C-alpha cells in the first residue's frame, strides 16, 4: 500500500512539473484524497465488475454493498459489514452454476485492471490536465485492488475472489456446498420445491458451521422439509440454524429468530413474550411469527408473500398459510 500511495504522489508531482501551477495539482490531489477516504471508488468499480460479469452470466443481482452502503432492488440502507464490498446473486436457472460463478468471481479484478491500465496510459499519453489528473491518480489503487482481490486468501472479512476461484476450480468441500446452494436458488427462481433433488440438500461434504454457504443450506433444508410436511425434521434444521445465529448478519439473525418462534408455535409451544425488531416484523418471517402469536395481519402477510421473487418461495409461503397460519 505504501508503494501505491508513493506512486500516486509521484504522479501528482510529475503533473506539477509539467503543468507548472501548484493550484492545478494540489486541488485535484486533495479531492482525490477526500474521495478515497469517503466513498472508496476502487471498491465501487470492483463491484461494478462483478455486477457486469454476473449479468452477462445470467445471474440476478440481489444486492451490492460498498462499505456500509447496501443497495437492494427496492431500497438503499446502511449496514455493518467487515468486507469493503460485496455483490450477491441468484442464478437464473440451474445450468453450469459453477462455471458461471467462476467467471463472476474474476469480474471485479478485471474492471480494476481495465481502469488501472486505461488511466495509466492516459497519464503518459495525454497532456497535463487537472480534471484528468483526478481520475489518473486512481490508477495505482485500481491495480492494487485487482491484484489483492486475485490473491487466494481467507480473511476475517471473508475469502478473496482469488480464493473463491481456487476453491471452485479445485471443487473443494466449501465450493461444493456453495454451488449446491446456488443451484437450489436457481431452481427456485422459476420452479417450486417439487423440482428440487434432495441430494443437493443432504448429500453434501462436511464444512465448518460458520461457513456462509452452510448457513444458507440449513435455511433451505428447513424450508424444503416444511414443504414436504416433515415438521419435526424441519424444526431440527431450523433450531440448529438459530443456534448458529451469531455467524449471521443482524437482519438474517432476526428473521431466523422469527422463524424459530413460528416453528415453536407449530410444535405446540407459545412464546408470547417474543418481540422481534421493527425491521424483522415487516418481513414474511416476522409476520408469520406475529400471526402465530395471534397479533399479526394475515392480509398483509399474504400481500408481502405474493411479492417474493422466487416461485418456490412464493409457493412455500402459500403452503405455510394453508397448513398453519390460517388456523392461528
NUFI-752794 format. One record per residue (C-alpha): x, y, z. Coordinates in steps of 0.02 Angstrom, whole numbers, plus 50000, padded with zeros to 5 digits. Example, Ala and Ser with C-alpha at 12.3 -4.5 7.8 and 13.67 -1.06 7.14 Angstrom:
506154977550390 506844994750357 
END
This chain:
500005000050000 501475011850036 502105008649860 500395012649788 500245028949885 502015033549834 501535030849651 500025042449672 501135055949749 502425054249610 501055055849479 500445071949561 502225078749571 502545074349389 500945083349343 501555098749438 503225098749347 502355097749178 500955110049219 501945122249323 500435127649427 500275122049608 498395125149616 498045113949465 498955099749553 498535102149737 496655103949712 496385087549614 497575078649733 496615084449888 494975079949804 495695062749764 496175060349948 494445065750007 493545053949888 494665039249937 494255041750121 492375044050097 491735032549957 493145020749903 492865022049713 494035007349675 492894995849776 491395003149684 492194999449515 492664982049578 490854978149624 490254985249458 491394972449375 490584958349471 488874965449427 489274966749241 490004949249230 488544942549331 487254949849213 488214942649065 488204925549153 486314926049177 486384929749363 485064940149450 485834953249567 485114953349744 486164967049824 487764977049804 488734982949956 490094996249952 490724999750127 489215002250239 488055006150093 486944991750038 485944993849876 484474982149851 483084981549722 481834991949820 482905001249946 484595007949997 485155006150177 486685006950288 487314990650364 488814984950464 489994974350361 491804969250385 492004967450196 492464982650089 491244977049955 490084962649913 488894958249772 487594944549793 486744935049651 485424921849618 485664911249462 484334912049327 484184893349305 485214878749368 486384875049221 488274876649239 488164886649400 489954882649449 490674889349286 489604904949291 490154909049469 491984906449420 491754919549283 490874931649401 492254929849532 493504937149407 492404951649353 492904963549493 494774961949464 494504963149275 493674980149294 495024986249413 496394981249290 495424989049146 495265005849234 497025005049306 497865001749138 496745014249046 497125028849161 498965024149172 499085025248983 498125041748979 499315049049109 500815046148995 499975049748828 498855065048855 499455082448906 499335087549089 497555091749140 496905094449319 495225085949286 496035070949204 497335070149343 495965066949472 495485050849382 497265046049337 497785046249520 496635031349549 497615020449426 498855013249554 497425009949676 496425000749543 497914989749501 498214986349686 496374982049713 496394969949566 497984961149622 497404959949804 495734952649751 496554938849650 497744933149787 496974917349863 496694920750047 495404918350185 495244934950277 494234939950429 493024948750311 492854932950205 493754924450062 494514934449920 493934932349741 495524922749706 495164910749849 493384908049788 494024904549611 495334892449679 494034883049782 492844881949635 494234876149519 494784862649642 492974858449686 493354859549873 492034854450003 491614872850034 491414875649847 490284860449829 489104866949964 489154884349888 488734877749714 487334866849784 486544881749871 486624892549715 485954878249608 484474876549728 484164895249719 484254894149530 482904880649530 481804890649650 481964906149541 480674898949423 480104882449499 479474875749665 480244863849793 479424849549695 480834851349568 482224850649699 483304835049708 483514830649893 485324825649859 485774843949833 485214847350012 485824832350109 487214823850008 488494837250045 490264836550116 490654842150293 491144860450307 491374872350456 489734877650537 490144896050514 490324894150325 489034906150246 488514893250116 488194880350252 487084892650347 486104895650186 485984876850161 485204874650334 483924888050291 483474879250128 483374862450217 482074868250343 481034876450206 481124860850097 480614849350241 479164860850287 478614859950106 478624840950117 477664841450281 479094833950384 478874846250527 480004838050656 481474836450538 481194854350481 481194860150663 482864851550694 483674860550547 482924877450594 483394876350778 485144871450727 485224886950616 484544897650756 485914891150870 487194897550744 486404914750727 488004922950794 488754919550622 487314928250531 487134946750497 485934956350608 484434955850492 484614937450446 484794932750629 483204942450671 482224933550535 482864916450590 482304920350768 480574924550698 480574907950604 481024899050766 479564907350858 478384901850720 479084884150724 478924882750912 477104888150895 476824874850762 477594862050880 476384867451018 477434879551119 476854897551143 478154911451156 477054926551188 478474936751262 479364937351093 479654954851024 480534954950856 481424970050785 480374982850691 481264978450528 481024959750550 479164961650587 478924968550410 479604952550329 478684936350293 479614927950437 479154941750558 477334942150507 477214923250521 477874924150698 476654938150743 475174928950668 475644912850757 475554922750920 473834929550875 474324947550843 474804948750659 473924954450500 473544939550387 473094950250237 474714959950249 475664943550260 474834936850104 475244952950010 477084952750057 477204934050022 476504936949847 477904949349811 479294936649838 480384934749683 480654916049676 479194905049626 479754891849750 479724904049895 478014910649843 477324892949843 478144889350011 477344904550093 475664899150023 475964881950098 476364889850266 474734899450258 473654884750206 474384872350332 474664883250483 474354901950481 472524902250432 472184891150584 473014902650711 
END
